[in-house]
Amino acid sequence: MRSIYLLLPLLFIAMSCGSASSDKAPETFDATSEKGLAIGTITFESDMPKNDIYRFFYEASSSDKKFNKRNAGKIMLKARNENNKSGFSGDFNNKQTYLFVIEREPGNYAFTQYNYLDHIGPNGMVNFSKPFSIPFEIKKGQITYLGELSYNDLAEIGTPRLVVYGRFDRDMAEFKKKYTNINWDTTADKTVKSGNTGGGIIDFR
């Protein structure tokens, strides 16, 4: 589904940050923490981005609507480099791979949709994916690795656009480099192996 996004770029970014919060790694985390962490990476397969902003939404799978609302979130990535030109600014892999950390209350969750803004400006177009499910669990005081979400901007119709891979050893080395204040050695490898593929736009390998 495509729709014209008529708001100004700064308003779009402000709304993106205001509803469904984006996550950052906590200053400290250990087994006594009330919440849990789910971590992984997002990799863009193309050398250059096709769009300006990408958002990956997740939500809790609970019968408690208030719990679901306060724990809904997203990972938002702006595909602009330090000079504000089109380009990736990730953590490693030629800046095409980004680390993400989700800190939430214990429970069952899933990535359920992504969208992207093709360019920042009053005539920018937002494209939403079909609903899907990449399920995961967050446990109190524990760190869970979900895998690498590999996104292909140039995927052809009928082929997966988002593929989940297990890159545990590679990714953990990068988490240890960037977030030295957290003990990542306790992380459990729970790479997601199955879920709702949204009619084929998601794959698990």
N, CA and C atoms as a LAMMPS dump frame, in Angstrom:
ITEM: TIMESTEP
0
ITEM: NUMBER OF ATOMS
615
ITEM: BOX BOUNDS ff ff ff
-5.0000000000000000e+02 5.0000000000000000e+02
-5.0000000000000000e+02 5.0000000000000000e+02
-5.0000000000000000e+02 5.0000000000000000e+02
ITEM: ATOMS id mol type element x y z
1 1 1 N 0.854 -1.182 0
2 1 2 C 0 0 0
3 1 3 C 0.886 1.227 0
4 2 1 N 0.625 2.151 -0.933
5 2 2 C 1.423 3.359 -1.049
6 2 3 C 0.551 4.565 -0.734
7 3 1 N 1.13 5.54 -0.035
8 3 2 C 0.384 6.757 0.258
9 3 3 C 1.323 7.94 0.241
10 4 1 N 0.843 9.098 -0.194
11 4 2 C 1.675 10.286 -0.236
12 4 3 C 1.802 10.86 1.157
13 5 1 N 3.004 11.077 1.574
14 5 2 C 3.241 11.636 2.912
15 5 3 C 3.376 13.139 2.757
16 6 1 N 2.414 13.905 3.298
17 6 2 C 2.318 15.326 3.025
18 6 3 C 2.955 16.21 4.091
19 7 1 N 3.425 15.644 5.167
20 7 2 C 3.999 16.445 6.237
21 7 3 C 5.454 16.764 5.962
22 8 1 N 5.942 17.785 6.628
23 8 2 C 7.33 18.194 6.461
24 8 3 C 8.265 17.156 7.054
25 9 1 N 9.498 17.065 6.545
26 9 2 C 10.448 16.047 7.005
27 9 3 C 10.681 16.061 8.513
28 10 1 N 10.839 17.249 9.093
29 10 2 C 11.11 17.295 10.523
30 10 3 C 9.924 16.799 11.328
31 11 1 N 8.714 17.079 10.86
32 11 2 C 7.535 16.585 11.558
33 11 3 C 7.46 15.079 11.457
34 12 1 N 7.811 14.526 10.299
35 12 2 C 7.821 13.077 10.124
36 12 3 C 8.774 12.43 11.117
37 13 1 N 9.952 13 11.248
38 13 2 C 10.953 12.433 12.164
39 13 3 C 10.494 12.581 13.608
40 14 1 N 9.898 13.737 13.945
41 14 2 C 9.428 13.951 15.314
42 14 3 C 8.346 12.959 15.681
43 15 1 N 7.404 12.718 14.765
44 15 2 C 6.344 11.756 15.033
45 15 3 C 6.909 10.352 15.144
46 16 1 N 7.906 10.045 14.333
47 16 2 C 8.516 8.716 14.363
48 16 3 C 9.146 8.448 15.711
49 17 1 N 9.725 9.487 16.289
50 17 2 C 10.392 9.311 17.572
51 17 3 C 9.411 9.366 18.727
52 18 1 N 8.259 9.988 18.507
53 18 2 C 7.331 10.2 19.587
54 18 3 C 6.414 9.027 19.859
55 19 1 N 5.956 8.352 18.84
56 19 2 C 5.043 7.231 19.024
57 19 3 C 5.762 5.94 18.696
58 20 1 N 5.533 4.914 19.514
59 20 2 C 6.263 3.655 19.371
60 20 3 C 7.754 3.932 19.503
61 21 1 N 8.247 3.886 20.696
62 21 2 C 9.589 4.373 20.991
63 21 3 C 10.684 3.585 20.294
64 22 1 N 11.776 4.284 20.021
65 22 2 C 12.977 3.657 19.485
66 22 3 C 13.901 3.327 20.66
67 23 1 N 14.67 2.267 20.534
68 23 2 C 15.443 1.764 21.663
69 23 3 C 16.92 2.128 21.588
70 24 1 N 17.507 2.263 22.767
71 24 2 C 18.939 2.429 22.905
72 24 3 C 19.419 1.438 23.959
73 25 1 N 20.676 1.093 23.877
74 25 2 C 21.229 0.174 24.871
75 25 3 C 21.249 0.85 26.24
76 26 1 N 20.879 0.147 27.313
77 26 2 C 20.91 0.747 28.65
78 26 3 C 22.342 0.976 29.112
79 27 1 N 22.486 1.9 30.043
80 27 2 C 23.816 2.178 30.597
81 27 3 C 24.363 0.961 31.328
82 28 1 N 23.485 0.264 32.047
83 28 2 C 23.887 -0.945 32.763
84 28 3 C 22.805 -2.002 32.591
85 29 1 N 23.215 -3.255 32.678
86 29 2 C 22.259 -4.356 32.601
87 29 3 C 22.907 -5.598 33.185
88 30 1 N 22.137 -6.306 34.039
89 30 2 C 22.624 -7.575 34.584
90 30 3 C 21.425 -8.426 34.98
91 31 1 N 21.686 -9.542 35.648
92 31 2 C 20.635 -10.504 35.973
93 31 3 C 19.596 -9.95 36.944
94 32 1 N 19.901 -8.85 37.609
95 32 2 C 18.947 -8.264 38.55
96 32 3 C 18.004 -7.263 37.881
97 33 1 N 18.211 -6.976 36.614
98 33 2 C 17.378 -6.002 35.905
99 33 3 C 15.934 -6.495 35.792
100 34 1 N 14.99 -5.576 35.928
101 34 2 C 13.582 -5.932 35.858
102 34 3 C 13.14 -6.23 34.422
103 35 1 N 13.793 -5.616 33.478
104 35 2 C 13.461 -5.834 32.077
105 35 3 C 14.446 -6.817 31.453
106 36 1 N 14.28 -7.091 30.172
107 36 2 C 15.199 -7.958 29.454
108 36 3 C 15.63 -7.295 28.165
109 37 1 N 16.647 -7.871 27.526
110 37 2 C 17.149 -7.329 26.261
111 37 3 C 16.978 -8.343 25.139
112 38 1 N 16.554 -7.845 23.987
113 38 2 C 16.589 -8.62 22.743
114 38 3 C 17.491 -7.854 21.784
115 39 1 N 18.46 -8.551 21.208
116 39 2 C 19.453 -7.862 20.38
117 39 3 C 19.609 -8.569 19.037
118 40 1 N 20.186 -7.86 18.096
119 40 2 C 20.452 -8.432 16.785
120 40 3 C 21.043 -7.37 15.881
121 41 1 N 21.024 -7.636 14.592
122 41 2 C 21.546 -6.688 13.615
123 41 3 C 20.587 -6.564 12.442
124 42 1 N 20.666 -5.422 11.77
125 42 2 C 19.968 -5.205 10.51
126 42 3 C 21.017 -4.887 9.462
127 43 1 N 21.02 -5.659 8.383
128 43 2 C 21.984 -5.472 7.306
129 43 3 C 21.256 -5.118 6.018
130 44 1 N 21.777 -4.133 5.317
131 44 2 C 21.253 -3.773 4.002
132 44 3 C 22.148 -4.402 2.935
133 45 1 N 21.544 -5.17 2.055
134 45 2 C 22.321 -5.902 1.061
135 45 3 C 22.844 -5.009 -0.058
136 46 1 N 22.149 -3.914 -0.348
137 46 2 C 22.59 -3.008 -1.406
138 46 3 C 23.735 -2.131 -0.909
139 47 1 N 24.608 -1.73 -1.835
140 47 2 C 25.71 -0.845 -1.473
141 47 3 C 25.231 0.557 -1.132
142 48 1 N 24.144 0.993 -1.779
143 48 2 C 23.572 2.308 -1.538
144 48 3 C 22.083 2.172 -1.24
145 49 1 N 21.553 3.007 -0.358
146 49 2 C 20.125 2.907 -0.024
147 49 3 C 19.242 3.399 -1.163
148 50 1 N 18.103 2.76 -1.283
149 50 2 C 17.109 3.178 -2.26
150 50 3 C 16.154 4.196 -1.66
151 51 1 N 16.082 4.239 -0.317
152 51 2 C 15.158 5.115 0.389
153 51 3 C 15.904 5.903 1.463
154 52 1 N 15.203 6.876 2.06
155 52 2 C 15.848 7.748 3.041
156 52 3 C 15.66 7.285 4.478
157 53 1 N 14.498 6.718 4.811
158 53 2 C 14.23 6.281 6.175
159 53 3 C 13.583 4.905 6.148
160 54 1 N 14.07 4.032 7.01
161 54 2 C 13.534 2.671 7.156
162 54 3 C 13.101 2.485 8.602
163 55 1 N 11.94 1.857 8.799
164 55 2 C 11.458 1.586 10.156
165 55 3 C 10.965 0.143 10.243
166 56 1 N 11.388 -0.522 11.315
167 56 2 C 11.027 -1.918 11.567
168 56 3 C 10.265 -1.959 12.893
169 57 1 N 8.988 -2.327 12.83
170 57 2 C 8.106 -2.253 13.992
171 57 3 C 7.996 -3.607 14.701
172 58 1 N 7.937 -3.563 16.028
173 58 2 C 7.683 -4.772 16.817
174 58 3 C 6.621 -4.465 17.86
175 59 1 N 5.983 -5.491 18.355
176 59 2 C 4.94 -5.32 19.367
177 59 3 C 4.868 -6.55 20.245
178 60 1 N 4.265 -6.363 21.421
179 60 2 C 4.073 -7.472 22.348
180 60 3 C 2.87 -8.302 21.922
181 61 1 N 2.927 -9.582 22.247
182 61 2 C 1.815 -10.506 21.957
183 61 3 C 1.15 -10.867 23.279
184 62 1 N 0.263 -9.996 23.733
185 62 2 C -0.366 -10.162 25.034
186 62 3 C -1.837 -9.782 24.934
187 63 1 N -2.636 -10.307 25.846
188 63 2 C -4.054 -9.937 25.904
189 63 3 C -4.253 -8.624 26.666
190 64 1 N -3.18 -8.11 27.267
191 64 2 C -3.226 -6.867 28.025
192 64 3 C -2.921 -5.7 27.084
193 65 1 N -3.939 -4.93 26.734
194 65 2 C -3.767 -3.849 25.767
195 65 3 C -2.817 -2.766 26.278
196 66 1 N -2.863 -2.472 27.574
197 66 2 C -1.968 -1.465 28.13
198 66 3 C -0.516 -1.925 28.068
199 67 1 N -0.293 -3.208 28.351
200 67 2 C 1.06 -3.774 28.251
201 67 3 C 1.564 -3.664 26.815
202 68 1 N 0.701 -4.022 25.872
203 68 2 C 1.092 -3.974 24.456
204 68 3 C 1.439 -2.552 24.025
205 69 1 N 0.636 -1.59 24.465
206 69 2 C 0.85 -0.208 24.051
207 69 3 C 2.172 0.339 24.574
208 70 1 N 2.47 0.108 25.85
209 70 2 C 3.683 0.687 26.42
210 70 3 C 4.947 -0.046 25.979
211 71 1 N 4.79 -1.247 25.428
212 71 2 C 5.967 -2.004 24.996
213 71 3 C 6.132 -2.057 23.485
214 72 1 N 5.223 -1.408 22.745
215 72 2 C 5.389 -1.335 21.291
216 72 3 C 6.607 -0.475 20.967
217 73 1 N 7.267 -0.781 19.885
218 73 2 C 8.459 -0.017 19.535
219 73 3 C 8.855 -0.203 18.095
220 74 1 N 9.962 0.395 17.754
221 74 2 C 10.457 0.313 16.38
222 74 3 C 11.96 0.564 16.36
223 75 1 N 12.57 0.13 15.286
224 75 2 C 13.956 0.486 14.984
225 75 3 C 13.898 1.379 13.757
226 76 1 N 14.357 2.607 13.889
227 76 2 C 14.327 3.551 12.777
228 76 3 C 15.741 3.883 12.33
229 77 1 N 15.987 3.747 11.048
230 77 2 C 17.31 3.992 10.486
231 77 3 C 17.201 5.035 9.381
232 78 1 N 17.975 6.087 9.524
233 78 2 C 18.025 7.138 8.515
234 78 3 C 19.205 6.876 7.6
235 79 1 N 18.929 6.679 6.33
236 79 2 C 19.976 6.307 5.366
237 79 3 C 20.648 7.553 4.8
238 80 1 N 21.278 8.277 5.701
239 80 2 C 22.06 9.46 5.333
240 80 3 C 23.398 9.387 6.04
241 81 1 N 24.475 9.768 5.346
242 81 2 C 25.795 9.707 5.961
243 81 3 C 26.099 10.995 6.721
244 82 1 N 27.343 11.122 7.171
245 82 2 C 27.712 12.279 7.989
246 82 3 C 27.601 13.603 7.232
247 83 1 N 27.591 13.55 5.912
248 83 2 C 27.431 14.75 5.089
249 83 3 C 25.986 14.956 4.646
250 84 1 N 25.071 14.196 5.248
251 84 2 C 23.64 14.25 4.934
252 84 3 C 23.352 13.881 3.484
253 85 1 N 24.196 13.071 2.919
254 85 2 C 23.955 12.539 1.583
255 85 3 C 23.491 11.092 1.711
256 86 1 N 22.86 10.583 0.655
257 86 2 C 22.37 9.213 0.684
258 86 3 C 23.519 8.242 0.937
259 87 1 N 23.361 7.408 1.932
260 87 2 C 24.409 6.454 2.273
261 87 3 C 24.128 5.82 3.619
262 88 1 N 24.699 4.644 3.864
263 88 2 C 24.503 3.964 5.135
264 88 3 C 25.507 4.458 6.172
265 89 1 N 25.133 4.348 7.432
266 89 2 C 26.002 4.804 8.52
267 89 3 C 25.985 3.781 9.653
268 90 1 N 26.01 2.499 9.286
269 90 2 C 25.927 1.429 10.258
270 90 3 C 27.181 1.252 11.085
271 91 1 N 27.191 0.199 11.889
272 91 2 C 28.267 -0.024 12.852
273 91 3 C 29.453 -0.795 12.281
274 92 1 N 29.228 -1.617 11.257
275 92 2 C 30.321 -2.379 10.655
276 92 3 C 29.861 -2.911 9.305
277 93 1 N 30.695 -3.739 8.671
278 93 2 C 30.367 -4.318 7.365
279 93 3 C 30.165 -3.218 6.321
280 94 1 N 31.199 -2.379 6.174
281 94 2 C 31.143 -1.263 5.232
282 94 3 C 29.965 -0.342 5.537
283 95 1 N 29.639 -0.226 6.823
284 95 2 C 28.551 0.614 7.337
285 95 3 C 27.166 0.149 6.898
286 96 1 N 27.054 -1.075 6.412
287 96 2 C 25.766 -1.588 5.958
288 96 3 C 25.045 -2.419 7.023
289 97 1 N 25.708 -2.665 8.159
290 97 2 C 25.097 -3.444 9.236
291 97 3 C 24.993 -2.607 10.508
292 98 1 N 23.786 -2.597 11.08
293 98 2 C 23.478 -1.814 12.27
294 98 3 C 23.181 -2.755 13.442
295 99 1 N 23.725 -2.449 14.607
296 99 2 C 23.366 -3.159 15.828
297 99 3 C 22.056 -2.591 16.372
298 100 1 N 21.218 -3.449 16.936
299 100 2 C 20.043 -2.93 17.631
300 100 3 C 19.882 -3.628 18.98
301 101 1 N 19.332 -2.868 19.929
302 101 2 C 19.071 -3.364 21.28
303 101 3 C 17.644 -2.976 21.656
304 102 1 N 16.843 -3.947 22.043
305 102 2 C 15.472 -3.712 22.491
306 102 3 C 15.408 -4.036 23.98
307 103 1 N 15.087 -3.048 24.799
308 103 2 C 14.917 -3.262 26.24
309 103 3 C 13.435 -3.126 26.566
310 104 1 N 12.833 -4.208 27.029
311 104 2 C 11.398 -4.207 27.278
312 104 3 C 11.057 -5.106 28.468
313 105 1 N 9.81 -5.018 28.894
314 105 2 C 9.309 -5.889 29.948
315 105 3 C 9.264 -7.331 29.446
316 106 1 N 9.403 -8.3 30.344
317 106 2 C 9.37 -9.705 29.925
318 106 3 C 8.057 -10.054 29.23
319 107 1 N 8.156 -10.867 28.179
320 107 2 C 6.956 -11.292 27.46
321 107 3 C 7.288 -11.761 26.06
322 108 1 N 6.256 -12.108 25.331
323 108 2 C 6.4 -12.546 23.94
324 108 3 C 6.172 -11.367 23
325 109 1 N 7.023 -11.28 21.993
326 109 2 C 7.005 -10.164 21.06
327 109 3 C 7.159 -10.682 19.629
328 110 1 N 7.027 -9.766 18.682
329 110 2 C 7.295 -10.107 17.282
330 110 3 C 7.518 -8.83 16.488
331 111 1 N 8.454 -8.893 15.551
332 111 2 C 8.492 -7.883 14.49
333 111 3 C 7.308 -8.169 13.58
334 112 1 N 6.544 -7.136 13.251
335 112 2 C 5.287 -7.364 12.546
336 112 3 C 5.143 -6.6 11.235
337 113 1 N 5.984 -5.6 11.002
338 113 2 C 5.848 -4.805 9.784
339 113 3 C 7.068 -3.906 9.631
340 114 1 N 7.344 -3.504 8.398
341 114 2 C 8.334 -2.459 8.16
342 114 3 C 7.722 -1.438 7.197
343 115 1 N 8.28 -0.242 7.204
344 115 2 C 7.927 0.719 6.162
345 115 3 C 9.141 1.54 5.811
346 116 1 N 9.054 2.29 4.731
347 116 2 C 10.165 3.147 4.35
348 116 3 C 9.648 4.396 3.655
349 117 1 N 10.38 5.482 3.838
350 117 2 C 10.112 6.757 3.19
351 117 3 C 11.103 6.905 2.054
352 118 1 N 10.602 7.067 0.824
353 118 2 C 11.527 7.054 -0.313
354 118 3 C 12.436 8.285 -0.358
355 119 1 N 11.935 9.432 0.061
356 119 2 C 12.811 10.589 0.216
357 119 3 C 12.189 11.585 1.171
358 120 1 N 13.06 12.285 1.904
359 120 2 C 12.601 13.276 2.863
360 120 3 C 12.137 14.512 2.106
361 121 1 N 10.929 14.942 2.379
362 121 2 C 10.378 16.103 1.697
363 121 3 C 8.869 16.014 1.656
364 122 1 N 8.2 17.107 1.292
365 122 2 C 6.729 17.131 1.316
366 122 3 C 6.083 16.155 0.347
367 123 1 N 6.801 15.719 -0.662
368 123 2 C 6.244 14.767 -1.627
369 123 3 C 6.769 13.351 -1.424
370 124 1 N 7.38 13.1 -0.277
371 124 2 C 7.895 11.764 -0.002
372 124 3 C 6.774 10.735 0.082
373 125 1 N 7.075 9.528 -0.349
374 125 2 C 6.104 8.436 -0.346
375 125 3 C 6.485 7.409 0.704
376 126 1 N 5.504 6.991 1.5
377 126 2 C 5.717 5.954 2.507
378 126 3 C 5.115 4.651 2.005
379 127 1 N 5.881 3.594 2.051
380 127 2 C 5.421 2.283 1.616
381 127 3 C 5.432 1.339 2.806
382 128 1 N 4.3 0.67 3.069
383 128 2 C 4.173 -0.264 4.18
384 128 3 C 4.206 -1.7 3.671
385 129 1 N 4.867 -2.571 4.408
386 129 2 C 4.878 -3.991 4.063
387 129 3 C 3.563 -4.635 4.466
388 130 1 N 3.351 -5.837 3.993
389 130 2 C 2.275 -6.665 4.517
390 130 3 C 2.62 -7.051 5.963
391 131 1 N 1.614 -7.346 6.777
392 131 2 C 1.904 -7.838 8.13
393 131 3 C 2.633 -9.188 8.07
394 132 1 N 3.535 -9.398 9.013
395 132 2 C 4.258 -10.658 9.133
396 132 3 C 4.574 -10.873 10.604
397 133 1 N 5.29 -11.919 10.922
398 133 2 C 5.668 -12.155 12.318
399 133 3 C 7.038 -12.818 12.395
400 134 1 N 7.966 -12.102 13.025
401 134 2 C 9.261 -12.675 13.41
402 134 3 C 9.242 -12.708 14.938
403 135 1 N 8.823 -13.833 15.525
404 135 2 C 8.556 -13.873 16.976
405 135 3 C 9.827 -13.999 17.818
406 136 1 N 9.762 -13.43 19.006
407 136 2 C 10.866 -13.581 19.957
408 136 3 C 10.348 -13.376 21.374
409 137 1 N 11.13 -13.814 22.333
410 137 2 C 10.755 -13.693 23.738
411 137 3 C 11.788 -12.868 24.485
412 138 1 N 11.319 -12.013 25.366
413 138 2 C 12.189 -11.244 26.247
414 138 3 C 12.003 -11.76 27.668
415 139 1 N 13.116 -12.085 28.328
416 139 2 C 13.072 -12.634 29.677
417 139 3 C 13.744 -11.684 30.659
418 140 1 N 13.19 -11.619 31.841
419 140 2 C 13.697 -10.735 32.883
420 140 3 C 15.166 -11.007 33.181
421 141 1 N 15.984 -9.947 33.113
422 141 2 C 17.39 -10.052 33.462
423 141 3 C 18.226 -10.868 32.503
424 142 1 N 17.713 -11.145 31.299
425 142 2 C 18.44 -11.961 30.337
426 142 3 C 18.6 -11.227 28.998
427 143 1 N 19.614 -11.63 28.253
428 143 2 C 19.877 -11.068 26.922
429 143 3 C 19.646 -12.165 25.888
430 144 1 N 18.831 -11.873 24.898
431 144 2 C 18.484 -12.849 23.869
432 144 3 C 18.881 -12.319 22.495
433 145 1 N 19.636 -13.112 21.762
434 145 2 C 20.034 -12.755 20.396
435 145 3 C 19.006 -13.294 19.413
436 146 1 N 18.496 -12.417 18.544
437 146 2 C 17.439 -12.785 17.607
438 146 3 C 17.942 -13.168 16.225
439 147 1 N 19.128 -12.672 15.859
440 147 2 C 19.663 -12.957 14.535
441 147 3 C 19.931 -11.686 13.753
442 148 1 N 20.354 -11.873 12.514
443 148 2 C 20.546 -10.769 11.58
444 148 3 C 19.313 -10.667 10.69
445 149 1 N 18.738 -9.459 10.598
446 149 2 C 17.652 -9.192 9.664
447 149 3 C 18.281 -8.561 8.429
448 150 1 N 18.351 -9.333 7.358
449 150 2 C 19.013 -8.876 6.138
450 150 3 C 17.972 -8.355 5.163
451 151 1 N 18.06 -7.064 4.854
452 151 2 C 17.035 -6.379 4.06
453 151 3 C 17.547 -6.112 2.645
454 152 1 N 16.742 -6.505 1.66
455 152 2 C 17.123 -6.343 0.256
456 152 3 C 16.201 -5.332 -0.423
457 153 1 N 16.711 -4.132 -0.649
458 153 2 C 15.938 -3.081 -1.309
459 153 3 C 15.511 -3.459 -2.721
460 154 1 N 16.275 -4.329 -3.343
461 154 2 C 16.053 -4.643 -4.754
462 154 3 C 15.373 -5.995 -4.953
463 155 1 N 14.759 -6.518 -3.9
464 155 2 C 14.086 -7.821 -4.013
465 155 3 C 12.976 -7.767 -5.062
466 156 1 N 12.915 -8.781 -5.891
467 156 2 C 11.882 -8.852 -6.911
468 156 3 C 10.569 -9.33 -6.3
469 157 1 N 9.469 -9.009 -6.948
470 157 2 C 8.154 -9.443 -6.479
471 157 3 C 8.131 -10.971 -6.411
472 158 1 N 7.664 -11.491 -5.277
473 158 2 C 7.608 -12.931 -5.087
474 158 3 C 8.826 -13.523 -4.411
475 159 1 N 9.822 -12.682 -4.128
476 159 2 C 11.02 -13.146 -3.424
477 159 3 C 11.123 -12.422 -2.082
478 160 1 N 11.783 -13.032 -1.088
479 160 2 C 11.868 -12.4 0.234
480 160 3 C 12.612 -11.072 0.205
481 161 1 N 12.091 -10.113 0.923
482 161 2 C 12.777 -8.831 1.079
483 161 3 C 13.573 -8.793 2.377
484 162 1 N 13.121 -9.567 3.379
485 162 2 C 13.776 -9.587 4.685
486 162 3 C 14.058 -11.035 5.07
487 163 1 N 15.34 -11.357 5.284
488 163 2 C 15.75 -12.722 5.601
489 163 3 C 16.448 -12.73 6.955
490 164 1 N 16.09 -13.706 7.801
491 164 2 C 16.697 -13.839 9.127
492 164 3 C 17.813 -14.884 9.065
493 165 1 N 19.009 -14.474 9.426
494 165 2 C 20.171 -15.362 9.46
495 165 3 C 20.715 -15.435 10.885
496 166 1 N 21.434 -16.49 11.181
497 166 2 C 22.158 -16.605 12.444
498 166 3 C 23.603 -16.18 12.256
499 167 1 N 24.001 -15.059 12.87
500 167 2 C 25.386 -14.558 12.789
501 167 3 C 25.895 -14.283 14.211
502 168 1 N 25.64 -15.212 15.088
503 168 2 C 25.855 -14.976 16.514
504 168 3 C 27.284 -14.556 16.836
505 169 1 N 28.265 -15.34 16.445
506 169 2 C 29.654 -15.039 16.808
507 169 3 C 30.113 -13.711 16.223
508 170 1 N 29.788 -13.484 14.959
509 170 2 C 30.17 -12.222 14.312
510 170 3 C 29.548 -11.026 15.019
511 171 1 N 28.251 -11.115 15.287
512 171 2 C 27.541 -9.973 15.863
513 171 3 C 27.937 -9.729 17.312
514 172 1 N 28.156 -10.789 18.074
515 172 2 C 28.527 -10.6 19.479
516 172 3 C 29.865 -9.87 19.606
517 173 1 N 30.777 -10.144 18.701
518 173 2 C 32.062 -9.439 18.73
519 173 3 C 31.86 -7.938 18.564
520 174 1 N 30.898 -7.551 17.735
521 174 2 C 30.62 -6.125 17.51
522 174 3 C 29.906 -5.493 18.698
523 175 1 N 28.996 -6.22 19.339
524 175 2 C 28.344 -5.694 20.53
525 175 3 C 29.37 -5.434 21.634
526 176 1 N 30.321 -6.327 21.79
527 176 2 C 31.338 -6.168 22.82
528 176 3 C 32.231 -4.964 22.549
529 177 1 N 32.452 -4.663 21.275
530 177 2 C 33.259 -3.491 20.917
531 177 3 C 32.529 -2.187 21.221
532 178 1 N 31.244 -2.146 20.894
533 178 2 C 30.498 -0.887 20.984
534 178 3 C 29.968 -0.611 22.377
535 179 1 N 29.476 -1.657 23.05
536 179 2 C 28.847 -1.472 24.369
537 179 3 C 29.663 -2.215 25.425
538 180 1 N 30.729 -1.587 25.852
539 180 2 C 31.67 -2.253 26.749
540 180 3 C 31.161 -2.333 28.19
541 181 1 N 30.084 -1.61 28.493
542 181 2 C 29.576 -1.579 29.868
543 181 3 C 28.638 -2.738 30.178
544 182 1 N 28.336 -3.587 29.194
545 182 2 C 27.421 -4.706 29.393
546 182 3 C 28.178 -6.019 29.188
547 183 1 N 27.882 -6.993 30.041
548 183 2 C 28.489 -8.317 29.913
549 183 3 C 27.695 -9.14 28.896
550 184 1 N 28.178 -9.204 27.684
551 184 2 C 27.475 -9.902 26.606
552 184 3 C 27.713 -11.401 26.627
553 185 1 N 28.596 -11.882 27.501
554 185 2 C 28.898 -13.313 27.538
555 185 3 C 27.709 -14.154 28
556 186 1 N 26.73 -13.517 28.612
557 186 2 C 25.555 -14.254 29.095
558 186 3 C 24.46 -14.368 28.024
559 187 1 N 24.7 -13.817 26.839
560 187 2 C 23.677 -13.788 25.788
561 187 3 C 23.33 -15.186 25.308
562 188 1 N 22.027 -15.448 25.182
563 188 2 C 21.546 -16.729 24.648
564 188 3 C 21.249 -16.577 23.155
565 189 1 N 21.768 -17.498 22.365
566 189 2 C 21.524 -17.486 20.925
567 189 3 C 20.16 -18.114 20.647
568 190 1 N 19.199 -17.265 20.344
569 190 2 C 17.836 -17.706 20.025
570 190 3 C 17.441 -17.211 18.637
571 191 1 N 18.356 -17.397 17.69
572 191 2 C 18.07 -16.965 16.317
573 191 3 C 16.716 -17.499 15.874
574 192 1 N 15.874 -16.596 15.378
575 192 2 C 14.506 -16.98 15.001
576 192 3 C 14.546 -17.866 13.758
577 193 1 N 13.871 -19.008 13.834
578 193 2 C 13.914 -19.992 12.755
579 193 3 C 12.606 -20.105 11.986
580 194 1 N 11.528 -19.562 12.524
581 194 2 C 10.234 -19.694 11.847
582 194 3 C 9.299 -18.593 12.304
583 195 1 N 8.264 -18.358 11.506
584 195 2 C 7.267 -17.353 11.82
585 195 3 C 6.331 -17.166 10.645
586 196 1 N 5.546 -16.125 10.676
587 196 2 C 4.632 -15.799 9.581
588 196 3 C 5.402 -15.022 8.519
589 197 1 N 5.506 -15.568 7.325
590 197 2 C 6.337 -14.969 6.279
591 197 3 C 5.652 -13.826 5.535
592 198 1 N 4.418 -13.528 5.886
593 198 2 C 3.725 -12.424 5.211
594 198 3 C 3.538 -12.676 3.726
595 199 1 N 3.265 -13.914 3.374
596 199 2 C 3.066 -14.229 1.962
597 199 3 C 4.352 -14.34 1.177
598 200 1 N 5.478 -14.513 1.886
599 200 2 C 6.755 -14.726 1.179
600 200 3 C 7.73 -13.575 1.242
601 201 1 N 7.385 -12.479 1.939
602 201 2 C 8.317 -11.36 2.012
603 201 3 C 9.389 -11.575 3.079
604 202 1 N 9.171 -12.56 3.963
605 202 2 C 10.125 -12.906 5.012
606 202 3 C 10.601 -14.338 4.793
607 203 1 N 11.894 -14.582 5.109
608 203 2 C 12.424 -15.95 5.032
609 203 3 C 13.317 -16.173 6.247
610 204 1 N 13.435 -17.431 6.637
611 204 2 C 14.263 -17.823 7.783
612 204 3 C 15.279 -18.852 7.299
613 205 1 N 16.555 -18.583 7.532
614 205 2 C 17.6 -19.485 7.028
615 205 3 C 18.617 -19.81 8.103
